[in-house]
């Protein structure tokens, strides 16, 4: 029987996030495009902000959920949580939803 100490991580395939979730996020926080955030980066004062920011992939687009910005700056708890999510192999879209 597998235990926490001897179980191997198996790949997990996440279901697609329903469109109504993206609509809700867009309505409450906005979903700027990648080029919108890249244009905003100089005001962040953090060149690494684009790399650290949460991004989602919807259709052919890459979007940046607005919940990660606080007064126009990257809200630090979000990229820290995102780093943990990535280490756990949680998909970008699932984390954002």
Rosetta silent file (secondary structure, phi, psi, omega in degrees, C-alpha in Angstrom):
SEQUENCE: XXXXXXXXXXXXXXXXXXXXXXXXXXXXXXXXXXXXXXXXXXXXXXXXXXXXXXXXXXXXXXXXXXXXXXXXXXXXXXXXXXXXXXXXXXXXXXXXX
SCORE:     score description
SCORE:     0.000 S_00000001
   1 L     0.000  129.492  179.758    0.000    0.000    0.000 S_00000001
   2 L   -68.590  142.351  173.994    1.483    3.398   -0.947 S_00000001
   3 L  -120.386  173.560 -179.984    2.220    5.810    1.833 S_00000001
   4 L   -60.260  -30.187 -176.642    3.167    9.473    1.762 S_00000001
   5 L   -83.926  -23.134 -177.007    6.836    8.500    2.041 S_00000001
   6 L  -118.407   -0.782 -179.452    6.947    5.884   -0.740 S_00000001
   7 L   -75.168  135.568  175.171    4.227    6.939   -3.190 S_00000001
   8 L   -90.918  141.927  178.323    5.437    8.168   -6.563 S_00000001
   9 L   -70.664  126.552  175.894    3.777   11.182   -8.047 S_00000001
  10 L   -98.454  147.747  177.726    1.661   10.198  -10.996 S_00000001
  11 L   -60.973  142.388  178.060    0.868   12.708  -13.727 S_00000001
  12 L  -119.001  131.388  179.429   -2.471   14.400  -13.202 S_00000001
  13 L  -105.299  114.993 -175.312   -4.516   15.667  -16.086 S_00000001
  14 L   -82.250  144.221  175.260   -6.640   18.608  -15.053 S_00000001
  15 L   -71.202  158.250  176.464  -10.040   19.216  -16.588 S_00000001
  16 L   -64.443  144.446  177.374  -10.568   22.327  -18.661 S_00000001
  17 L   -79.706  128.702 -179.272  -11.696   25.351  -16.678 S_00000001
  18 L   -61.678  146.150 -177.436  -15.272   26.269  -17.647 S_00000001
  19 H   -59.246  -33.027 -179.223  -15.669   29.509  -19.570 S_00000001
  20 H   -63.429  -25.836  176.170  -17.997   31.000  -16.939 S_00000001
  21 H   -66.754  -45.561  178.703  -15.054   30.962  -14.479 S_00000001
  22 H   -64.015  -38.794  177.421  -12.984   33.131  -16.855 S_00000001
  23 H   -60.413  -42.048  179.218  -15.978   35.406  -17.355 S_00000001
  24 H   -65.157  -43.982  179.046  -16.253   35.834  -13.569 S_00000001
  25 H   -63.612  -42.610  179.826  -12.528   36.536  -13.171 S_00000001
  26 H   -62.883  -42.326 -178.645  -12.642   39.006  -16.047 S_00000001
  27 H   -66.431  -42.479 -175.565  -15.662   40.770  -14.580 S_00000001
  28 H   -83.163  -39.086 -171.456  -14.256   41.036  -11.054 S_00000001
  29 H  -121.931  -17.867 -172.862  -10.514   41.497  -11.678 S_00000001
  30 L    84.119  155.694  177.003   -9.938   41.882  -15.458 S_00000001
  31 E  -131.881   76.105 -179.594   -7.904   39.601  -17.697 S_00000001
  32 E   -65.134  155.017  178.205   -5.309   41.793  -19.414 S_00000001
  33 E   -76.777  168.541  177.046   -3.352   40.383  -22.336 S_00000001
  34 H   -58.814  -41.660 -179.454    0.337   39.532  -22.201 S_00000001
  35 H   -67.669  -31.972  175.640    1.173   42.699  -24.131 S_00000001
  36 H   -62.141  -45.601 -178.809   -0.877   44.778  -21.636 S_00000001
  37 H   -69.249  -40.717  179.230    1.170   43.448  -18.717 S_00000001
  38 H   -61.534  -34.381  176.655    4.477   43.804  -20.577 S_00000001
  39 H   -70.771  -28.223 -178.868    3.601   47.463  -21.219 S_00000001
  40 H   -83.155  -21.627 -174.546    2.828   47.849  -17.509 S_00000001
  41 H   -53.127  -43.426 -179.951    6.068   46.171  -16.295 S_00000001
  42 H   -55.445  -33.899  179.054    8.228   49.324  -16.326 S_00000001
  43 H   -74.876  -17.614  177.515    5.901   50.908  -13.754 S_00000001
  44 H   -74.207  -25.266 -177.260    6.258   47.816  -11.554 S_00000001
  45 L    71.481   17.036 -176.593    9.979   48.458  -11.163 S_00000001
  46 L  -138.397  100.604 -177.426   10.531   44.696  -11.352 S_00000001
  47 L   -63.244  -24.246  179.699   11.819   43.287  -14.638 S_00000001
  48 L   -81.258   -3.442 -175.199   11.144   39.750  -13.333 S_00000001
  49 H   -57.997  -39.268 -179.157    7.455   40.539  -12.849 S_00000001
  50 H   -64.655  -40.531  179.976    6.450   39.038  -16.204 S_00000001
  51 H   -68.073  -36.747 -175.089    8.222   35.779  -15.393 S_00000001
  52 H   -83.915  -19.578 -174.548    6.749   35.615  -11.890 S_00000001
  53 L   -71.181  149.297  174.952    3.206   36.624  -12.802 S_00000001
  54 L   -72.668  132.895  176.436    0.379   34.122  -13.098 S_00000001
  55 L  -129.270  149.133  177.498   -0.663   33.614  -16.692 S_00000001
  56 E  -124.916  155.776 -176.171   -3.520   31.655  -18.139 S_00000001
  57 E  -119.644  110.097 -178.709   -3.980   30.232  -21.589 S_00000001
  58 E  -123.231  117.239 -174.711   -7.405   30.659  -23.115 S_00000001
  59 L    60.696 -128.419  178.801   -7.766   29.696  -26.748 S_00000001
  60 L   -93.252   -1.075 -173.983   -4.750   31.137  -28.528 S_00000001
  61 E   -98.430  152.304  171.481   -4.285   33.949  -25.990 S_00000001
  62 E  -110.673  123.000 -176.104   -2.100   34.377  -22.934 S_00000001
  63 E  -124.048  158.341 -175.246   -3.827   36.448  -20.266 S_00000001
  64 E  -123.254  102.099 -178.271   -2.781   37.760  -16.855 S_00000001
  65 E   -54.844  132.324 -176.286   -5.519   37.653  -14.180 S_00000001
  66 H   -68.884  -13.156 -179.539   -5.879   41.045  -12.548 S_00000001
  67 H   -64.575  -14.134 -178.326   -6.181   39.577   -9.043 S_00000001
  68 H   -88.270   -1.664  177.331   -2.392   39.477   -8.873 S_00000001
  69 E  -107.566  137.887  177.893   -2.058   43.250   -9.028 S_00000001
  70 E  -130.368  114.670 -175.536   -2.598   45.465   -6.003 S_00000001
  71 L    54.547   37.796  176.983   -2.558   49.216   -6.656 S_00000001
  72 L    82.786   -3.342 -179.969   -0.827   48.492   -9.967 S_00000001
  73 E  -111.723  155.062  177.404    1.975   46.433   -8.383 S_00000001
  74 E   -63.574  123.202 -178.817    2.462   42.680   -8.276 S_00000001
  75 L   -80.743  104.938 -167.516    0.755   41.470   -5.077 S_00000001
  76 H   -51.919  -36.439  178.623    3.557   39.334   -3.565 S_00000001
  77 H   -59.563  -30.546 -177.032    1.456   36.547   -1.994 S_00000001
  78 H   -67.044  -52.349  178.798    0.171   35.578   -5.449 S_00000001
  79 H   -63.959  -29.610  176.985    3.545   34.806   -7.110 S_00000001
  80 H   -66.662  -44.485  176.548    4.672   32.972   -3.949 S_00000001
  81 H   -64.422  -37.633  179.058    1.561   30.780   -4.051 S_00000001
  82 H   -62.617  -40.445  176.761    2.028   30.342   -7.801 S_00000001
  83 H   -59.086  -42.909  178.232    5.587   29.060   -7.213 S_00000001
  84 H   -64.428  -44.021  178.752    4.201   26.447   -4.818 S_00000001
  85 H   -59.250  -42.394  179.551    1.500   25.500   -7.314 S_00000001
  86 H   -65.354  -38.160  178.694    4.110   25.057  -10.045 S_00000001
  87 H   -65.812  -27.372  177.332    6.246   22.855   -7.768 S_00000001
  88 L   -89.610    2.288  179.356    3.146   20.693   -7.226 S_00000001
  89 L    62.887   36.281  173.788    2.553   20.612  -10.990 S_00000001
  90 L   -85.399  128.670 -176.354   -0.800   22.372  -10.734 S_00000001
  91 L   -61.574  146.784 -179.979   -1.707   23.787  -14.111 S_00000001
  92 H   -50.951  -51.027 -176.168   -1.645   27.575  -14.576 S_00000001
  93 H   -64.160  -37.790  179.727   -5.327   27.732  -15.489 S_00000001
  94 H   -68.000  -42.761  177.246   -6.386   25.548  -12.552 S_00000001
  95 H   -59.344  -48.341 -177.101   -4.383   27.683  -10.122 S_00000001
  96 H   -63.746  -39.518 -179.421   -5.878   30.899  -11.464 S_00000001
  97 L   -67.929    0.000    0.000   -9.429   29.545  -11.378 S_00000001
